Amino acid sequence: MTSTTALTIGGLTAALLVLVANLHPWWTGKRELKQLASFGKGIGAAVLMAACPGGLLGWVHAHTGGVANAAGERAGSAGTGVGTSGALGAGHLVGLSAAGAPLVVVGVFLVYLAWKKSGAKDKKRIIGGVFVGSALLLTAGIAGALDWLPTALNQAGVQVVAAVQEGL
């Protein structure tokens, strides 16, 4: 497993396959929002992990791209006979500070707790959400759309630190 800062067309293929596998039962079913909750929790964790410039959470985010690229390139070339190793525009979230870091850790920990108490199907959906979110956040478009997130986490973290130090 290698880390990457860019998603390939194959990686996009893998992310789209997992996304479709999670959306299809919802689309063909009753279309209740609760059907997407576990997948959404995974995407939420991935968004938080993508804000991390390093550490364990940043490592998992970066290595998801390598897994997606390898799996998607194999699936794409085996299925179509066309190479899918062309890179997409790379993007990443930057600017997480020490004040925002605890909020990221707590947010990901909450998703872990939800994963731990979930059934087998929901565990897979959470992991699928982490995979899709992490892979797509390696692209310039998705990361660019969420470039405000590290600043928001930092500002919220400053408020938490101030509340703890000075009182509410």
Secondary structure by P-SEA (a helix, b strand, c coil): ccccccccaaaaaaaaaaaaaaaaaaaacccccccaaaaaaaaaaaaaaaaccccaaaaaaaaaaaaaaaaaaaaaaaacccccccccbbbbbccccccaaaaaaaaaaaaaaaaaaccaaaaaaaaaaaaaaaaaaacaaaaaaacaaaaaaaaaaaaaaaaaaccc
